[in-house]
Amino acid sequence: MSTDRRGRGRGGSRYDSQPRSVLVSKALSRLLRHAAEQERIPIDNHGYVRVDHLLAWQRLRSMKPPVTFEEVVESVEDNEKKRFALKYVSKDPDTTEVTPENSTALEPSQEPTTEAEVDTETQKAISMFQSTMGDTDSKRFFIRATQGHSMRAVEAENLLKPISLDDPDSIPTTVVHGTFYGAWNPILQTGGLKSMTRNHVHFATGPPLGDVLPAPSLDTTTTTTAQRQKGNLGHLMGENKVISGMRTDAQILVYIDIRKALQEEPEIKWWRSENGVILTEGIATDSQPEGGVKLVPKKYWLAAVEIKQGLGLLWKQGEGDNGVVQELPEALRNRAVPRGKGGGHRGGRGGRSKGRG
């Protein structure tokens, strides 16, 4: 059902130059992750929005031509990172109105809890849409973002699977956060990774640390430049060009000792999203008192590795000056964070950002 139409966003040439499918996907992400409440689009505490309400949103209606249900389904189908989930309900839509105060659209017993179940529900909904093309009741379809929310009305336990020592199979082998040169020093100064405007800090489950700095040693003096340059994400991902939870242009990878965090800080809640992203709010620290911004403190880091320029290990637990193995060169340190990631770094200072730092 894909289309190569180009659409108009909010009027600027930057939007006009992007494929319409990208504009639609970005608009869906913004509404479902961040803006439903302020746009007065009803959203339940599972993060679901009714599709007819979605299509009535001014931003989608103002695109020329207005965004269709078919394009919404294409965005769900074509998104490699599985950022969206779709669900069809058989109940009378007039009795299943979704509001922030009354989340009755989905029966709790039907709520998908695993990535496989979410995929199945989404495929069922897509099949239902395809079988009723031309006579589709959009009121019976619901869409949500699988992770990345900044709205407090969306409750983590309703759409995320907890990671716990009580369930060893839930604990990922690798937990890694991708960030950028301009954010690195502020992260170190603040003492950890912050969620900033989102509800959670985001992590991927790969690539493994051993692939970035090959075994048996993390010592950059025994690792050749060629080996270090293998840490480039493009090389590491190979045929799989998508790592959910991390941008492909990430420049520094921060690895987390999640088992240590689970053992020492039960207050830090860890979750796995429907599309495999690892999430946590972090915890308040002495530098970030209760009620302030939480973070994932450095004491639960394993290592941090620069992967684009072949610098290798920047930080390692228990080494150097407070873990610092080497400083970023000034030319890299002063580089701007990519668009949408600036100002409010994950461990940075102030500013506003809806990115993943």
N, C-alpha and C positions, 0 to 999 in steps of 0.2 A: 504493500500500500504506500510505499515511499513516494515522495514528491520532491522535485528540485525547485519548486517555486521559491522566489525570494520575496520577502515581505518587508513591510515598513514597521519599525518599532515606534519610538516616541519622537521621531522627527529628525534625528541627526544622521549624517552620512555614515557614521560608524555603524549604526544599526542597519541602514539601507544596504551596506556592503556585505552583510552576513546572510547566509542562506536562511530562508524562512524557517526551516526545521530547527535551526539553532536558536532563532528568536523565540519560537514557541517553547522549546525546551527550557530556555533561560527564564521565560516568563512563568512557566509552571514551577520551576525550582524556587523562584522568588516568592510566589504566593504560598506554596505549600510548606516551605521551610520558615519563612520570615514574616509574610505580610498579610495573611488571611484575616487576622484580628483587626489590624488597622484599616484594612479595606472592607471590613464588615461582611466578610464572606464566612458563613457558618462553618466551623471546623470542630470536630469532636476531640476528645482527649486521646484517641488513637491516631490522630493526625489526618483523618479522612474528611474530604470535602465532596459533596455531591456534585456530579459532573454538570448538571444543568446550572447549578450555582457558579461553578467554575467558568462555564461558557458565557455566563452573563457578566463576568468581570469586565470592567471598562477597558482594561489594557488589551484583552483578547478581542473584544468587540471592535476596538479602534484600529486593529490591523486591517489592511486592505488586501484581499477581502477578509472579513471576520474569521477567526479561527473556528474550525469545525470539530465535531466529535471525532471524526476520522483522523484528523491531525493529532489530537490528544492521544488516541490509541497508538498512532505511529511513534509518538515520542516515548511511550511506555515500551513498545516493542523494540525500538532501535537503540535505546540507550544502553551502551555496553557496560556501564557501571551499575545497571539496574537501580537507578535512583528513584524510580517510581513503582508503586504497586497499584493494581487495579482490582476491584471487587464488584461482583454483581450480587444483588440481593433480590429474593423473590417476594419479599413482603410488599404490601401496598405502600408505595412511596409517600402517600399522604399521611400514613401513620408512623413513618420512620424518619421524620424530619431530624436532621442533624443540627444540633445547636451546642455551643460550648457548655451549656448548663444541662443538656439532656442528650446524652450519647446513647441513643437507642437504635441506631441504624443497623448495627451488627450484633447478632446474638453472641455473647461471650464464648459459648461453646463452639462457635464457628470460627473464632478468631485464629488465624494462622500464627504459629509460634516459631517455626523454623524457616530457613531460607528455602528449603524444598517445598514446604507448604505454601509459602508466599508465591513462589513461582507457579505452583499448581493453581492457586486461586486466580492469579493474574492471567494465566493461559485460559482458564475456564471463562473468565470475563471477556477476554479477547475473542474466544470462540463464539460466545453468546452474541457479542457485537457483530461479528462477521455473519452469523447465521440470520441476523435480523436487519441486515443493511437495508436502509430505506424505511424501516419501521422500528427504529430503536428508541426506546424510552430512556433518555439519559438520566431520568430521576432515579432509576434503579441501579445506576453505576456510581461507584465511589472511587476516588483516587487519593493517594497520599504519597509524600516523599518518604523514602525508607530510612533516611537519617539526615542529620544536618540542621535540625530545627533550632530556632532561637525563641520560639513562642513557649512561654511557660505553661500554657494550657495543654500542650501536648506532653503527656506523662510518659517518661522513659519506659516504665515497666509494662506499658500497654503495647509497645511495638518493638521492644528490644529484649533479647535473651540474656539473662544474667550470667556472668562468668564467676565461678566460685570454686574454692578448694574442695567443697563438698561434691562437686561434679568435675573430676579431673579431666574428663573428655572435653569440657567446655573451655579449658585453658589453652590458648594458642601458643605454639612454639615460639613464634616471632611476633613482636609488637613493635612497630616502628612508625615514627612520625616524620613527615617530610617538611622541610622549611627552606628558607632562602637566606642568602648572604646578608642582606640588610636587616634581617630579624635576629641574626645569631647573637651578636653582642648584647642587645636588649634582653634576650632570653636568659643569657648567663647572668646578667646583672640582676634580673628579677628573681632568679633562683629556680625557674621551672617553666613548664609549658602551660599556657592559659587557654581557656575556651573563648575568651573575649566575648564577642556578641552572640556566639552560639551557646547552646545548652551544654555542649561537651567538647573536649579535645578529641580530634579524630586520629586514628592510627590504622595502618595497614598491617597485614599479616605476612608481608614479604616486601623485598627480598631478604633472605636470611643474612645475618651479619657475616657468617663465614663466606658468603658469596661476594660480599663487598670487600672484605679484607680476608683473603684466603687463609685457611688454617695452614700451619699450626700456630702462627703467631699473629698478634695484633700490632706488633712492633713495626712501625713504618720503616725503620732502618733495615729490616730484613725483607721488606716487600718491594718488589721492583715497580718502577713507574708503570710499566705495561700491565702489571697485575692490578695496581690501584685504579688504572683507567678502566678496568673491567667493571668497576662500580657504576659506570654510566647506566642509568635506568633503561635506556634504549637497548643496550646489550643484555642486561640482566633479564629483561622481560621476554626477549626473543620474539616468538610468534605471538605470545600473549601481550598485547599492547595496552592492556588496562590493568591497573592495580587499584581496586576499590579502596578509598580512604586516603589516597595520595595523588597529588598532581604529578604528571609525567615530567614536568619541568623543575621538580624539586632539586635543590642544589646541595642540601645537607640532610642526612638521615640521622635521627635520634632514636636509639634503641632502648627499650624499657625492660627492666627485670620485673615482669608482671607477677611472677610467683613471690618474689620478695615483698612486693607491694601488698599482695593478698594476705601474706602471712603477718606482716607488721602493721598494716593499716586497714583493718576491716571496715573503717569508715569510708574508704575510697571504694565506691561502687563501680564495677567494670561491666560493660555490656557488649554484646555482639549484635549488630543491626541485621536486618533482613538480607542485605546485600553483602554481608561479611565484613563490614567495617567495625573496628574495635573502638569503643567510646568510653569516656569517663568524664565526670565533672571535676575530678581532682579533690583536693582537700585544702582547708584553710591552714596557713602556716603562721609562724611568728611574724613574718614580714607581711602576711596577708591575713589579718585577724578575722575572727568569726564575723560573718556578714559581708566581708569583702570578697574580692575575686579569688576563687579557688585555683589551685594549680597542681600539676604533677611535678613534685620537687625532684631536684637533681639526685637525691640520695637513692632514687629508684631508677636512675638511668644506668645503662650498661656502657654505652659508648655513643659517640657522635662522629660521623664520617662525611667528609666532603667528597662528592662523587663526580663532579663535572670537570675539574681541573687537574685531577690526579693527586691532590694533596693528601688524601687518605685520612688517617685518624686525627681529629681535632680535640677530642675529649674522651677520657676513659676513667671509669670509676676507680678511685684510689691512687691515681697517678698525677704527676705534675703539680702545678699550683691550683689547688681546688679542682683537680681533675683535668685542667687544661693541658693538653699535650703540645699544641702549637696554636699560634694566633693566625687568624685569617689575614692575608696581605691587605694593606689599606685599600688598594684598588678594588678588591672584592667586598671589603667591609662597607664601603661607601656606595655600593651599587643599590639602586632603587629596588624595592620589592615589586614583583610583577603586579600589573594592574589588578585591583580588587583585593590585594593582599597587603597594601601599605598602611602605615600609621599604626593600626592596632595589631601588632605582631602577637604571636602566641605567647611570647614572654616579654613582649615589648612595652613601650610606654604609650599610654593614652591613645587618642585617635580613634577613628571609626573604621571598622572593616567587617565585611561579611565573608571574608575569605577564610582559608584554612591555614594561614600563617605558615 
